[in-house]
Amino acid sequence: MIRKRIALVTTYFPPQNGVAVNRMEAFAAYLSDDFEVEVFSLTQSKSYVGSYLNVKVNFIQSNSIFERLADKQEDGVLWHKVKTGIRIVLAQFISSPLKKWMNRTKKELVSSHLKKPFDAIITSFSPEETHLIGVDFKKEFQNVQWIADMRDEMSKNPFINEKRKQKLQSIEMLVNEFADALTTVSEPILNDFKTICSKIQNFCEVRNGYNHALVEKFLGHSPNNKDIIKIGYFGTFYGKIKPDTFFDAIQRSEFNNYEIHLYGVHSNFIIPSELSDKVFVHPKVPYIEALTKMNEMDFNLFVHPRSERKGVYTGKLFDYISAAKPILACVDKDDVAAKMIEEFDCGYIAEFSEVSEIQKQLSLAFTDFNQGVRKCASKENIESIHRKNEVNKLKELIVKLTVK
């Protein structure tokens, strides 16, 4: 039986790191179980063809100054702000920073298709150049099915200015006109796109998730029995996503037998002097090591403030749940992350901005700990959010679209 050919167009792919990379890696890995997948991605070095998990990967050169100004863990507060400022200024003058990459990728995609036709292409936003490739390819090859993957909102993003919003609205109109299907990470965002892209007939929520086989080991890990309660945080702090209200609440709590371990954070937040002997900052660690560290914690901290933006799980949440340790969630209580934690009964939920509420949940969590109560998701719930199960939804969509 001849396997269907799928092209995946993304600027995020290993050996890069990050949530977007993890999503694209899972797409390539699990789709390749049933389809022949070819990836078209980005590199700052010279263009080359490689392979990853037996998937052909075309790494195509960018040379974009925006890539060289990307944030790094070792950046201090000042350098982080300088980089951000330069990117904002440059964005006013450079409307398509990846134009050269887009044109090169489009050429390679067409060349590969002419040699051995694709049945479907998947383009993943952001950046918008990926979808513009999809538009041009679909115009030329109308019989190939185009799936526009949205990791996040486009014009509905509340943090962009009016000029940026208008540009993304024009691209949404093109997606609406030419795409055969649209996927995104959560139901609230998907519902917005159903309104924006009303011509599209096929929509599918493909959430992120965790991507490892350590659940049995983590569930079998004996509860920590020690005097010091360890709280972990894994990832970066940025924008309004900062630990300030959590720090304030834990200082006010009646408990003192704890440590806070932060892995991979940028130096863009302030540790109160009163917590200087309780907060430990560690370098970023590889994915599997990070998961192991999460499982070694007694609680893992999840921080996400309320905003008009809804539908934000973040990749961290799925990993935290899979690590089988309770979550301390300082979040928007009306968004999807809080609802999942509540549904799975795997943590303690407080409104991000309410210090007294966080303090109350900390008291409940610490009391449960001292009484031997450990809130974590069931094996069935954990396994339900594995990336493979999410990509299976995408497989079903591809089969539906490409049936002859």
C-alpha positions in Angstrom: 0.0 0.0 0.0 1.4 3.4 -1.0 1.6 5.8 2.0 0.2 9.3 1.6 2.8 12.1 1.4 2.6 14.9 3.9 4.6 18.1 3.9 5.1 19.9 7.2 6.2 23.6 6.9 7.4 25.2 10.2 10.2 27.4 11.4 10.3 25.4 14.7 12.0 22.0 14.6 14.8 20.1 16.4 17.6 20.8 17.1 15.9 23.9 18.3 14.1 23.8 21.7 10.8 25.1 22.9 7.0 24.4 23.1 6.5 25.1 19.4 9.4 22.7 18.6 7.8 20.0 20.7 4.5 20.3 18.9 6.1 20.1 15.4 8.4 17.2 16.6 5.3 15.3 17.7 3.5 16.0 14.4 6.5 14.6 12.4 7.1 11.6 14.7 3.6 10.3 15.0 2.3 11.2 11.6 5.3 9.3 10.1 3.8 6.1 11.7 1.2 6.1 9.0 2.3 8.7 6.4 5.5 9.6 4.5 6.4 13.0 6.1 8.8 15.6 4.8 9.6 18.6 6.9 10.6 22.1 5.6 12.2 24.1 8.4 14.6 26.9 9.2 18.3 27.2 9.9 20.6 30.1 10.6 23.5 28.2 9.1 23.9 27.0 5.5 20.9 25.2 4.0 21.1 21.4 4.1 19.0 18.2 4.0 19.0 16.1 7.2 16.8 13.5 8.9 15.1 13.3 12.2 13.4 10.1 13.5 13.6 8.7 9.9 11.8 11.9 8.6 13.5 13.9 5.8 14.1 17.5 6.9 14.9 20.3 4.6 16.7 23.0 6.7 16.5 26.2 4.8 18.7 29.3 5.5 17.2 32.4 7.0 19.8 35.0 8.1 17.1 37.0 9.7 18.3 39.5 12.3 15.2 38.6 14.4 16.6 35.1 14.9 19.8 36.4 16.1 18.0 38.6 18.6 16.0 35.7 20.2 15.9 35.6 24.0 18.4 33.3 25.7 18.4 32.0 29.3 21.7 33.7 30.1 20.4 37.2 29.1 20.2 39.5 32.1 17.3 41.9 32.7 18.9 44.8 30.9 20.0 42.7 27.8 16.5 41.1 27.7 14.9 44.5 27.6 17.4 45.8 25.0 16.7 42.8 22.7 12.9 43.2 23.1 13.2 46.9 22.3 15.3 46.4 19.2 12.9 43.7 17.9 9.9 46.1 18.4 11.7 48.9 16.5 12.8 46.6 13.7 9.3 45.2 13.3 8.1 48.8 12.4 10.4 48.8 9.3 10.7 45.1 8.4 7.3 43.8 7.5 8.4 40.3 6.5 11.6 39.3 8.3 11.6 35.8 6.9 10.8 36.7 3.3 14.0 35.1 1.9 13.4 32.0 3.9 9.8 31.9 2.7 10.8 32.2 -1.0 13.5 29.6 -0.7 11.1 27.2 1.2 8.4 27.7 -1.3 10.8 26.8 -4.1 12.0 23.6 -2.3 8.4 22.6 -1.5 7.3 22.9 -5.1 10.4 21.1 -6.3 9.8 18.1 -4.0 6.1 18.0 -4.9 6.9 17.8 -8.6 9.3 14.9 -8.0 6.8 13.0 -5.8 3.5 14.7 -5.1 2.2 15.5 -1.7 -1.3 14.6 -0.7 -1.5 17.3 2.0 0.6 20.1 3.4 0.5 21.4 7.0 1.8 24.9 7.7 2.2 26.0 11.3 1.8 29.6 12.5 3.7 31.6 13.8 5.3 33.1 11.8 2.9 34.1 9.2 5.3 33.3 6.4 4.4 29.6 6.8 0.8 30.3 5.9 1.8 32.5 3.0 3.7 29.5 1.6 0.5 27.5 2.0 -1.6 30.1 0.2 0.8 30.2 -2.8 1.2 26.4 -2.9 -2.6 25.9 -2.8 -3.1 28.4 -5.6 -0.8 26.4 -7.8 -1.8 22.9 -6.7 -5.5 23.0 -5.8 -5.8 19.2 -5.5 -3.4 19.1 -2.5 -5.2 19.5 0.8 -3.9 22.3 3.0 -4.2 22.2 6.8 -3.4 25.6 8.5 -2.2 24.8 12.1 -2.6 27.6 14.6 -0.6 27.2 17.7 -2.0 30.5 19.0 -4.4 33.3 17.9 -3.6 35.5 14.9 -5.4 38.8 14.8 -7.2 38.0 18.1 -4.0 38.2 20.0 -4.7 40.9 22.6 -1.0 41.9 22.9 -0.5 43.2 19.3 -0.9 46.7 18.0 -3.4 47.8 15.4 -1.0 47.7 12.5 0.0 44.1 13.3 -3.6 43.2 13.8 -4.6 44.5 10.4 -1.8 42.6 8.7 -2.8 39.3 10.4 -6.4 39.9 9.5 -5.5 40.1 5.8 -3.6 36.7 6.2 -6.6 35.2 8.0 -8.7 36.2 4.9 -6.3 34.3 2.7 -6.4 31.2 5.0 -10.2 31.4 4.9 -10.1 31.5 1.1 -7.7 28.7 0.4 -7.2 26.3 3.4 -9.1 23.0 3.6 -8.9 22.6 7.3 -7.7 24.5 10.4 -6.3 23.2 13.7 -5.3 24.9 16.9 -4.4 24.1 20.5 -7.7 24.7 22.4 -11.4 25.0 22.0 -11.8 28.7 22.8 -9.2 29.6 20.2 -10.8 27.2 17.7 -14.2 28.7 18.2 -12.8 32.2 17.4 -11.3 30.8 14.2 -14.6 29.2 13.2 -16.0 32.7 13.2 -13.1 34.3 11.4 -12.6 31.6 8.8 -16.2 30.7 8.1 -15.5 29.3 4.7 -13.4 26.5 6.0 -15.3 23.3 6.5 -13.0 21.3 8.7 -11.8 22.3 12.2 -10.0 20.2 14.8 -8.6 20.9 18.3 -5.1 19.3 18.4 -3.8 20.2 21.9 -0.2 20.0 22.9 0.6 17.4 25.5 3.5 15.6 27.0 5.8 13.3 25.0 7.5 10.6 27.1 7.0 7.1 28.4 7.8 7.7 32.1 4.3 7.8 33.5 4.4 4.3 35.0 7.7 5.1 36.7 6.4 8.5 38.0 3.2 7.0 39.3 5.2 4.3 41.1 7.5 6.9 42.8 7.0 6.8 46.5 5.8 10.1 48.1 8.6 12.2 49.5 8.9 11.8 53.2 11.1 14.6 54.5 11.0 17.8 56.5 11.5 20.1 53.6 8.7 20.6 51.0 10.2 21.2 47.5 8.3 23.4 45.0 9.5 23.4 41.4 9.1 25.8 38.5 10.3 24.8 35.0 10.5 27.3 32.1 10.7 31.1 31.8 9.1 34.1 33.3 8.0 36.8 30.8 5.6 39.7 30.4 3.1 39.5 33.3 3.9 35.9 33.9 6.0 36.4 37.0 6.1 34.8 40.5 5.5 38.0 42.4 2.1 37.2 43.9 3.2 33.6 44.7 6.3 35.0 46.5 4.1 37.4 48.4 1.6 34.7 49.4 4.2 32.1 50.5 6.0 34.7 52.7 2.7 35.3 54.5 2.0 31.6 55.0 2.4 29.9 58.4 4.7 27.4 56.9 8.5 27.8 56.7 9.7 24.3 55.8 10.0 24.7 52.0 12.4 25.3 49.2 11.6 26.8 45.7 13.6 25.5 42.8 13.4 27.4 39.5 14.8 25.7 36.4 15.6 27.6 33.2 14.3 31.0 34.2 15.6 34.3 32.7 17.0 36.9 35.1 14.0 39.2 34.6 12.3 39.0 38.0 13.1 39.8 41.6 13.5 37.4 44.4 12.5 39.1 47.7 15.3 39.3 50.2 13.2 37.4 52.7 13.2 34.4 50.3 16.9 34.6 49.4 17.7 31.5 51.4 14.7 29.5 50.1 14.8 30.2 46.3 17.3 28.3 44.2 17.9 29.1 40.5 19.1 26.3 38.3 20.1 26.2 34.6 17.7 24.9 32.0 17.9 21.1 31.8 17.1 18.7 28.9 13.4 17.6 28.6 13.7 14.1 30.2 15.8 15.4 33.0 13.3 18.3 33.6 10.5 15.7 33.9 12.5 13.7 36.4 13.1 16.8 38.4 9.4 17.6 38.3 8.6 14.2 39.7 11.2 14.8 42.5 9.3 17.9 43.6 6.5 17.8 46.1 4.6 20.5 44.2 5.1 22.2 40.8 4.2 25.8 40.4 2.1 26.9 37.4 1.7 30.7 36.8 -0.6 32.3 34.3 -2.3 35.6 34.9 -5.9 36.5 33.8 -6.3 38.4 30.5 -8.8 38.7 27.7 -6.9 35.9 26.0 -8.5 32.6 26.6 -7.6 29.0 25.6 -4.1 29.0 27.0 -2.9 25.6 28.4 0.8 26.1 27.8 3.0 23.0 27.3 4.2 23.2 30.9 0.8 22.1 32.2 0.8 18.8 30.3 4.3 18.0 31.5 3.4 18.9 35.1 0.3 16.6 35.0 2.4 13.7 33.5 5.0 14.1 36.3 2.4 12.9 38.7 2.9 15.5 41.4 0.4 18.1 42.6 0.3 21.5 40.9 0.2 24.9 42.7 -1.8 26.9 40.1 -1.8 30.7 40.2 -4.0 31.2 37.2 -7.0 32.6 35.5 -9.6 30.4 37.1 -12.0 30.8 34.2 -9.6 29.5 31.5 -8.8 26.0 30.2 -5.8 25.3 32.4 -7.7 25.7 35.6 -10.5 23.6 34.3 -8.2 20.8 33.4 -6.5 20.8 36.8 -10.0 20.8 38.4 -11.3 18.0 36.1 -8.2 15.8 36.8 -8.2 16.7 40.5 -4.4 17.2 40.4 -3.7 20.5 42.2 -4.6 23.6 44.1 -6.1 26.5 42.1 -6.0 30.2 43.0 -6.6 33.4 41.1 -3.2 34.7 40.0 -3.8 38.2 41.4 -5.4 37.2 44.7 -2.6 36.9 47.2 -4.9 35.8 50.1 -6.5 33.1 47.8 -3.0 31.8 46.9 -2.1 31.8 50.6 -5.3 29.8 51.4 -4.5 27.2 48.7 -0.9 26.9 49.9 -2.2 26.2 53.4 -4.5 23.4 52.0 -1.6 22.0 50.0 0.9 22.0 52.8 -1.7 20.5 55.2 -2.5 17.7 52.7 1.2 17.1 52.3 1.7 16.7 56.0 -1.2 14.3 56.2 0.1 12.2 53.4 -2.5 13.3 50.8 -1.1 13.6 47.2 -3.3 15.1 44.5 -2.3 13.8 41.1 -4.2 12.8 37.9 -5.2 9.2 37.4 -3.2 7.1 35.0 -6.1 7.2 32.5 -6.3 11.0 32.6 -2.6 11.3 32.2 -2.4 9.0 29.2 -5.3 10.8 27.6 -3.1 13.9 27.1 -0.1 12.2 25.5 0.9 14.0 22.3 0.4 10.8 20.3 -3.3 10.8 21.2 -3.6 14.4 20.1 -1.8 13.7 16.8 -4.2 10.8 16.2 -6.9 13.5 15.8 -4.7 15.1 13.1 -4.3 11.7 11.4 -8.1 11.2 11.2 -8.4 14.7 9.7 -5.8 13.9 7.1 -7.5 10.6 6.2 -10.8 12.4 5.9 -9.4 15.1 3.6 -7.4 12.9 1.4 -9.9 10.0 0.8 -10.2 9.5 -2.9 
